[in-house]
């Protein structure tokens, strides 16, 4: 598919309405907000909430190469809250991390808890009332502890309680390794993802019930299309798909990490949020920040803006689009959203209002 045909495919289709599910976007008041110290005014007073990132990740001497996410950058753009996501399947990528996914994930979480949380550089978010409207020099940003990869549970429901007790509020069910819950979308190059299960397991169904019961958000990012659909058939609360973007085809296998419109429609009917990220591709027109903004406009038209959100995967080690170096460049996205015809109300919903709605439903 060439660039021109992709655009035709991408822009085709009518507006999909999902108001029947009873969800609506959360619009946030900007009264009394701290001004952002830059030339851009597009994010002025906006409550920015990023449900998937790996900020300041540098534990036990394992230098984290991607420095695009940090509490320091969050404060510079007055970001309210970010996910601080430990990687739950690191033990499958290197023997240096031991052989217990649970223990290694705890080490990662402790890095933040004993470091920037204890030092009051970030505020641990245990419930939505802990989320500040914005951060600044006098108000630390919020930190939502998260886990990317249900491998960290090691097939034990009790580990959900253990993670919850130390503050974990979001679990991305899959990452790069098929686990006891289900299957992944795409394996890392030259790596063994482990055996595929053919969908959501019985243990995975129990995990969903347990997470919803204790008060955690279910993140379906990285989940194989079959596992993805089966998760959505089981959940009783909204989910997030924390870092993805629309596929130019309805083939679920295309490009691995993209979602088809049918898949995103399932999230919308669930009252959930599909979150998009600054990933650059070489064979589709998604290389600069204005492409990102145009994509959000089309998603608004097809899904409803209340089902679209931000999820940077900052610190995730991917190749970002031109013009995006770190979280501070979100102001460029805000400007681009206005330029393509999105409203300030749309920016409020996308940058944090919609994710806040899901957090309020799931973690109270």
C-alpha positions in Angstrom: 0.0 0.0 0.0 1.5 3.3 -1.1 1.3 6.6 0.8 -1.6 8.0 -1.3 -3.7 4.8 -0.9 -3.0 4.7 2.8 -4.4 8.2 3.2 -7.5 7.4 1.3 -8.0 4.3 3.5 -7.2 6.2 6.6 -9.5 9.1 6.0 -12.4 7.0 4.6 -15.4 6.1 6.6 -18.2 7.9 8.5 -18.3 9.1 12.0 -18.8 6.2 14.5 -20.9 7.2 17.5 -20.5 5.4 20.8 -22.6 7.5 23.1 -24.9 4.6 23.8 -22.3 3.1 26.2 -23.0 6.0 28.6 -19.4 7.3 28.7 -18.5 10.9 28.0 -15.2 12.8 27.9 -14.1 14.5 31.1 -13.5 18.2 30.6 -11.3 19.8 33.2 -11.3 23.3 34.5 -8.2 25.3 34.0 -9.0 27.9 36.7 -6.1 28.7 38.9 -3.6 26.6 36.9 0.1 27.4 36.8 1.1 28.9 33.5 3.5 26.9 31.3 6.7 28.7 30.7 7.1 28.4 26.9 5.8 30.2 23.8 3.1 27.6 23.3 -0.3 28.2 24.9 -2.0 25.1 23.7 -1.4 23.2 26.9 -2.1 26.1 29.3 -4.0 24.8 32.2 -4.4 21.3 30.7 -4.3 18.3 33.1 -1.9 15.9 31.3 -2.0 12.3 32.4 0.2 9.7 30.7 -0.9 6.1 31.5 2.2 4.4 30.0 5.8 5.5 30.4 9.1 4.5 32.0 10.4 7.7 33.6 13.8 7.9 35.3 14.4 4.1 35.0 18.0 3.4 36.1 17.8 0.7 38.7 20.7 -1.5 40.1 23.2 -0.1 37.7 21.3 -1.3 34.6 21.6 2.0 32.7 18.3 2.8 30.9 19.3 4.3 27.5 16.1 6.1 26.8 16.0 9.4 28.8 12.9 10.8 27.1 10.7 10.6 30.2 11.5 12.2 33.6 9.8 13.9 36.5 11.9 16.9 35.6 10.4 17.2 32.1 7.0 16.6 33.6 7.4 19.6 35.8 8.6 21.7 32.9 5.4 21.2 31.0 3.2 21.0 34.2 2.3 17.4 33.5 -0.1 16.2 36.3 0.7 12.5 36.4 2.5 9.7 34.6 2.7 6.0 34.8 6.0 4.7 36.1 6.0 1.3 34.5 8.3 -1.6 35.5 8.9 -4.2 32.8 7.4 -7.5 34.0 9.2 -9.8 31.6 12.8 -8.6 31.7 14.0 -12.0 33.0 13.2 -13.5 29.6 15.5 -11.0 27.8 18.7 -11.5 29.8 20.1 -13.8 32.5 21.4 -10.6 34.2 18.0 -10.0 35.7 17.7 -13.4 37.5 15.0 -16.0 36.9 12.1 -14.6 38.9 9.9 -12.1 37.1 8.1 -11.2 40.3 11.3 -10.4 42.2 12.9 -8.5 39.3 9.7 -6.4 38.9 9.7 -5.6 42.6 13.4 -4.4 42.3 12.3 -2.0 39.6 9.4 -0.7 41.6 11.5 -0.3 44.7 13.9 1.8 42.7 11.2 4.5 42.4 9.7 3.9 45.8 13.0 4.2 47.7 14.2 7.0 45.4 12.1 9.7 43.9 9.0 8.8 45.8 10.7 8.9 49.2 12.6 12.1 48.2 9.2 13.7 47.4 10.2 14.4 43.8 7.0 12.6 42.7 3.8 11.9 44.6 2.6 8.3 44.7 -1.0 8.1 43.3 -3.1 5.5 45.0 -6.5 7.0 44.1 -7.6 9.6 41.7 -7.9 12.3 44.4 -4.1 12.0 44.7 -3.6 13.3 41.1 -2.7 17.0 41.1 -4.3 19.3 38.5 -0.8 20.2 37.4 2.8 19.9 38.6 5.2 22.8 39.1 8.2 23.8 41.2 6.2 23.6 44.4 3.9 20.6 43.4 5.5 17.3 42.5 3.9 15.4 39.6 1.9 12.3 40.4 3.4 8.8 39.8 1.1 5.8 39.1 3.1 2.6 39.6 2.5 0.2 36.8 3.7 -3.1 35.4 4.2 -3.9 31.7 3.8 -7.7 31.4 1.6 -9.9 33.5 4.6 -12.3 33.6 5.4 -10.6 36.9 2.4 -12.4 38.5 4.1 -15.7 37.8 0.7 -17.4 37.6 -0.3 -16.4 41.2 -3.4 -14.4 42.0 -1.9 -13.5 45.4 0.8 -11.5 43.6 -1.9 -9.0 42.5 -2.5 -8.2 46.2 1.2 -7.8 46.8 1.7 -5.4 44.0 -1.5 -3.5 44.9 -0.3 -3.1 48.5 2.9 -1.3 47.4 0.9 1.0 45.1 0.6 -0.7 41.6 -2.6 0.5 39.9 -2.1 -0.5 36.2 -1.0 -3.8 34.7 -0.3 -4.2 31.0 -1.3 -7.8 30.6 1.2 -8.6 27.9 4.6 -7.3 26.7 7.1 -9.3 24.6 6.6 -12.7 26.1 3.6 -15.0 26.1 2.6 -15.5 29.7 0.1 -17.4 31.9 -2.6 -14.8 30.9 -2.4 -15.0 27.2 -0.6 -14.1 24.0 1.4 -11.1 22.6 1.0 -9.1 19.4 4.6 -9.1 18.3 7.9 -10.6 19.6 11.2 -8.8 19.8 13.5 -9.6 16.8 15.6 -12.7 17.4 13.9 -13.6 20.6 11.7 -16.5 21.7 8.3 -15.3 22.8 7.5 -18.7 24.3 4.5 -20.9 23.3 1.2 -19.3 22.2 -1.9 -20.3 24.2 -4.5 -19.4 21.5 -6.1 -16.6 23.5 -7.0 -15.6 27.1 -6.4 -18.4 29.6 -8.6 -19.4 32.5 -6.0 -17.9 34.8 -6.2 -14.7 32.7 -10.0 -14.5 33.3 -9.4 -14.8 37.0 -6.7 -12.1 36.8 -9.3 -9.8 35.3 -11.9 -10.4 38.0 -9.2 -10.0 40.7 -7.8 -6.7 39.3 -11.3 -5.2 38.9 -12.1 -6.3 42.4 -9.1 -4.7 44.1 -9.1 -1.6 42.0 -6.6 -1.8 39.1 -6.7 -0.7 35.5 -6.4 -3.4 32.8 -4.2 -2.3 30.0 -4.6 -4.4 26.8 -1.5 -3.0 25.0 0.7 -5.6 23.3 -2.1 -8.3 23.6 -2.6 -10.5 20.5 -5.9 -9.7 18.6 -7.5 -12.9 19.9 -6.4 -12.3 23.5 -7.4 -8.7 23.1 -11.0 -9.5 22.0 -11.4 -12.1 24.7 -10.2 -9.7 27.4 -12.8 -7.2 26.2 -15.5 -9.9 26.3 -14.8 -10.6 29.9 -14.1 -7.2 31.5 -16.9 -5.3 33.4 -15.0 -2.0 33.6 -13.3 0.2 30.9 -9.8 -0.7 29.7 -7.0 1.3 28.2 -4.9 0.4 25.2 -2.0 2.5 26.4 0.3 2.9 23.4 -0.7 2.1 19.9 -2.1 3.7 16.8 -4.4 2.9 13.9 -3.4 0.4 11.3 -3.8 1.3 7.6 -5.5 -2.1 7.0 -7.9 -4.4 8.8 -5.4 -7.1 8.9 -4.5 -7.6 12.6 -1.0 -8.8 11.8 0.0 -5.7 9.9 2.9 -4.0 11.6 2.3 -5.9 14.8 1.7 -3.0 17.3 -1.1 -1.2 15.4 -4.8 -1.7 16.1 -7.4 -2.1 13.4 -10.5 0.2 13.5 -12.6 -2.8 14.5 -10.4 -3.4 17.5 -10.5 0.2 18.5 -14.2 0.3 18.2 -14.4 -2.6 20.7 -12.4 -0.4 23.2 -14.8 2.5 22.5 -17.9 0.3 23.1 -16.3 -0.7 26.4 -16.1 3.1 27.3 -12.3 2.6 27.3 -9.5 4.7 25.7 -7.1 3.9 22.9 -3.9 5.9 23.6 -1.5 7.0 20.8 2.2 7.5 20.9 5.0 9.3 19.1 6.3 6.3 17.2 7.8 6.9 13.7 7.1 4.5 10.8 9.0 4.5 7.5 6.3 3.1 5.2 3.2 5.0 6.3 2.8 8.8 6.8 3.4 8.9 10.5 6.8 10.5 10.8 6.2 14.0 12.2 4.1 15.5 14.9 1.5 17.0 12.5 0.9 13.4 11.3 0.1 12.5 14.9 -2.3 15.4 15.2 -4.1 14.5 11.9 -4.4 10.9 13.2 -6.1 12.1 16.4 -8.6 14.1 14.3 -9.5 11.0 12.2 -9.8 9.0 15.4 -12.2 11.6 16.8 -14.3 11.4 13.7 -14.5 7.6 13.7 -14.4 6.7 17.4 -15.4 9.9 19.3 -12.8 12.0 21.0 -13.9 10.5 24.4 -12.2 7.3 23.4 -8.8 8.7 22.3 -5.9 9.5 24.7 -2.2 10.1 25.1 0.2 7.3 26.0 3.8 8.2 25.2 5.7 5.1 26.2 8.4 7.6 27.1 11.6 5.8 28.1 10.5 2.8 26.1 13.4 2.7 23.7 11.6 3.2 20.4 12.4 5.5 17.4 10.2 8.6 17.9 8.9 10.8 15.2 10.8 13.7 13.9 10.5 16.7 16.2 9.8 14.6 19.3 12.7 14.2 21.7 11.0 14.0 25.1 7.8 14.8 27.0 8.4 18.5 26.7 7.6 18.2 23.0 3.9 17.5 23.9 3.4 21.2 23.6 4.2 20.8 19.9 1.5 18.2 19.7 -1.0 20.5 21.3 -0.1 23.2 18.8 -0.5 20.8 15.9 -3.9 19.6 17.2 -5.2 23.2 17.1 -3.7 23.6 13.6 -5.6 20.6 12.2 -8.9 21.8 13.6 -9.2 20.1 16.9 -10.5 22.3 19.8 -9.2 23.1 23.2 -11.9 20.8 24.6 -10.5 18.0 22.4 -7.0 18.6 23.7 -8.2 18.5 27.3 -9.9 15.2 26.6 -7.0 13.7 24.7 -4.2 14.8 27.0 -5.7 13.5 30.2 -9.5 13.9 30.7 -10.4 10.5 29.1 -7.8 8.5 31.0 -8.9 10.2 34.2 -12.4 9.0 33.5 -11.1 5.4 33.3 -9.0 5.8 36.4 -12.0 7.1 38.4 -14.1 4.1 37.3 -11.3 1.5 38.1 -9.3 2.8 41.0 -11.7 5.3 42.5 
